[in-house]
Amino acid sequence: VVILETPRMVLRRLEPSDLDALFLLYRDPEMRRYFPDGTRTFEETKQELEWFQHGHPAFPQLGLWATVERASGTFLGRCGLLPWEIQGKPEVELAFLIDKSRWGEGLATEAASNIIDYARSKLGLSRLVCLITPGNVASMRVAAKVGMSFEREHEDELGLCHIYACSLGKRADA
């Protein structure tokens, strides 16, 4: 199921056939450097893929989506929207992970920008956050490029993160 398309990518629901490609990303310490839970095993990757195969179980319109290059059909990573409760308040996180072999091409920014438009126009969301581990400069840059700004530090059972946020008011061209 296609969720959205960008000029260079298709974001669609994860499928069982994505498992090997996703695991290659999840087992790589450099790819998972800023994830509080570190690398993932094949079984953990499989469980996550199955969890998000039909959207987030509690919020099917949200989830992590396979991010695939349009021209080649290459699996680039997974991006999407995740529901959280942070200090008693519901939030939706903009999440992005692109294969390190493609870093520096603007793919995460393109995906993030289009997900923001989707969240605003199709889902009617009014705010998004990014939860970024301190030191993850690349993700901080992507968040800034798509209009998010540092809001505050937050610490939970997974450790310290920086919350970047943006409000999704009506677009000027809408």
N, C-alpha and C positions, 0 to 999 in steps of 0.2 A: 504494500500500500504506500503510494507516494504521498508524503506530507507536504513538501514544497520543493520548488526548483529554483536554483540560482543560475546566473550566467554559465558557471562552470561545473555545477554539481547538482545532484539529485539527492534529497534527503528522504529516506523511506524507512518504513518499519524494518527492524532487524529480522533476518530470516536464518533458519538453521545453517544454510550454506555460508553464512558470514562468520561462522564460529572460528575457523582456522585463521582467517585474516585478523579478526578481533583479538584472538589469543596472541598472535605475533606482536601486537601493540601492547597488550596487557602484561606480557611476561618480560618486557624490555625495561630494565631499571631506569634508563634515561627517559623513556616515555612516561613512566609512572613516578618520576622523581618527586613531584610535588603533590602526589596523592597520599593522604594520611595513612591509607591502608597498604601502600606499596604495590608491588607486583601482584599479579593474580595467577593462580594455577589454572590449568585447563578446565577443571571441574568448576571452579569459581567463575570463570569466564562463561562457561556454559549456563550456569545458574543465572547470571546476570542477563545474558541474551534471552533466555526463556522468560525471565521476569518481565522484560520490556518488549517481547515479541508482539504483543497486542496493545502497546501503550502501557503507561503506568497502571498497575491493577486498580488503584483507587481513583485515578484520574486518567482515563484512557486517551484523552486528547493530549496528554503530556507523555514524556518518556525520552529515552535515548534512541536516536535514529541513525541507521547506517548512512554514512556520508560517502557518496560514490561519484567519481569523476564522470561527467557526461560523455566526453569524447571517447574515453577508453573503457569505461565500465569498471575501472580500478577502485577497490575499496580503499578509501582515504582515512577513515576513522569513524568516530561517532560523535554526534552533536545532538543537542535537544534541550528540553525544558524539564526540570525536576521540581516536584513539590517538597517543601520543607516546612517545619515549624521551628522558628528561631525566636527564642525568648517569649514563647507563647503566641507569636504572631505568624500567620501563614505567609509564606514567601514562595516565589517561583524562581528557581535558579536557571540562568542561561549557562549551559555547559558545552564545552567544545574540546575535542581531542583529534588532532590531525597527525598522520604519520610523519615522523621526524625527517624522512627522506624528502618531504614536501614543505618543510618549514621555510619561511621567508618568501613564500609565493602569495601571501595574502588570502589563503584559503580559509583560515579560521575567522578572519575579519569578514570575509564575504558571507560565510555561513552565519556568523553571529548577527550581522546586519539584517540578513533576510529572516532569521528567526525572530528578531525583534519586530520586524514588520508583520510577520505572521501572528505573533503573540498579540499585537495591537489590533490588527484588522480582522483576523479570523477568530481569535479567542477572546477578544475584548479585555485583555489584561491591562491593568493600569500601572504596573511596576514590575521590574525584573531586578534580580541581584546576580552577582557573580561571587562565588566563595573562592578566594584565591589565597593559597599558602604564601606566607611572607617569603620573598626572594624570587617568586615566579614572575620575573620581569616581562617575559613574553606575553603571558596572560594579562598582566596589568596593561600592557600596551594595546592589546586587542580590546579590552574593556573600555579604555579611554577612546580608542578610535571609533567605537560604536556609540559613544555618548554617555558612558557610565563614568561615575566619579567615586573616589574613595569616600565611604560613609563612616565606617568605624571598624575597630577590631572586635572579634568575637572569639570566645573560647568555649569549646564543648568537649565531649569525651574523645573526640578525634584530634584535639589540639587547637592551636591558634590559627585563625584565618582572618583575612581582610575582606570585608564586605564592600563590594563596589555596587552601586545601584543607579538606576535611571527610572524616571517616571515616563510612562507611555501616554502622554497627552495626545489629543487628536493631531494628526499630521496636518501641516499647512496645506498640502495639496489634496486633502481628503474632502 
